[in-house]
Amino acid sequence: MSSKEYGEGSSSSPPTTATTPSRYESQKRRDWNTFGQYLKNQRPPVALSQCNFNHVLEFLRYLDQFGKTKVHVQGCMFYGQPEPPAPCTCPLKQAWGSLDALIGRLRAAYEENGGSPESNPFASASIRVYLREVRECQAKARGIPYKKKKKSNKANNNTNLLVDDSTNNTSSSSIMHFSTP
């Protein structure tokens, strides 16, 4: 074994196999570092121990400027159309799914970095409400109600159960749609 194989100055034993972090772990670390940098750039800077759900909401709104999803405003002639025929001046925002995944990664990273689950600002009810409002707003702007898939029982002939979570009606019950694969 040459020293070039394991790098100069290494012992003759092979190195321990350092596993490459998964794509999820890498993204989680990048997201955590980005959020930390965001807090440091606030005037005055915010210590992570002082961070609360309001800082998280501000961060999510800040990220909208980097979004790539066209979200039609109510006055737009294409509001409610899933495939508009022409361009418009409506803003680009972060897609709901991207924000939801981001919050999931930051919620996990917070606890992995010593934060307690009870004080996790990413797990706040206010964050869940914000994400639900973004989801509903984006679904209405595209004219497509959000449908959440429920896991079905194998004994049910593999029928998928879809629950319509749109807020088009004022009743509190959900409309269920059954479809077969």
C-alpha positions, 0 to 999 in steps of 0.5 A, spaced: 500 500 500 502 506 498 501 512 502 498 516 496 492 511 496 490 513 503 493 520 503 500 523 505 501 521 512 496 516 513 497 510 517 498 503 514 491 501 516 485 503 511 481 509 513 474 508 516 469 508 511 466 515 512 459 514 509 457 520 504 451 523 507 444 522 503 441 527 499 436 529 504 441 529 510 445 534 505 439 538 504 437 538 511 444 541 513 444 546 507 437 548 510 439 549 517 445 553 515 441 558 511 436 559 516 442 560 521 445 565 516 438 568 515 437 569 523 444 572 523 443 577 518 437 580 522 437 587 525 439 586 530 441 579 529 437 573 533 440 567 537 437 561 535 435 560 542 431 566 541 428 564 535 420 563 535 415 561 530 414 569 527 422 568 525 420 562 521 414 565 518 418 571 516 423 566 513 418 563 509 415 569 506 423 572 505 424 565 501 418 567 496 422 572 492 426 566 490 420 562 488 419 559 481 411 557 481 407 562 478 401 564 483 395 568 480 392 573 484 385 574 485 384 580 480 388 576 474 384 574 468 387 567 469 386 566 476 383 559 477 385 556 471 390 550 471 393 552 464 393 559 463 394 560 455 398 566 456 403 570 460 401 574 466 405 579 471 403 575 477 408 573 482 413 567 482 413 564 489 415 558 493 411 552 491 407 549 497 410 542 497 417 546 497 415 549 503 412 543 507 418 539 505 423 545 508 419 545 514 420 538 515 427 538 514 428 544 519 424 541 524 428 535 524 435 539 524 432 543 530 432 537 534 438 534 532 442 540 534 439 540 541 433 544 541 427 540 545 421 538 541 417 542 546 420 549 544 421 547 536 418 553 532 418 549 526 413 545 529 408 550 531 401 550 530 402 557 526 407 554 521 401 549 520 396 554 519 401 558 514 402 552 510 395 550 510 393 557 507 399 557 502 396 550 500 389 552 499 391 559 496 395 556 491 390 550 489 385 556 488 389 560 484 390 554 479 383 552 479 385 545 482 383 543 489 388 539 493 387 532 494 390 528 500 391 521 499 389 516 504 392 509 505 388 504 503 387 497 506 389 491 502 383 488 503 379 494 500 381 491 493 387 496 493 382 502 492 385 509 493 381 514 498 382 521 496 379 527 501 378 533 498 381 538 502 379 545 498 375 550 502 370 551 497 364 550 501 363 552 508 361 546 511 366 542 516 366 535 512 370 533 507 368 530 500 371 523 499 372 521 492 374 513 491 378 511 485 381 505 483 388 505 480 
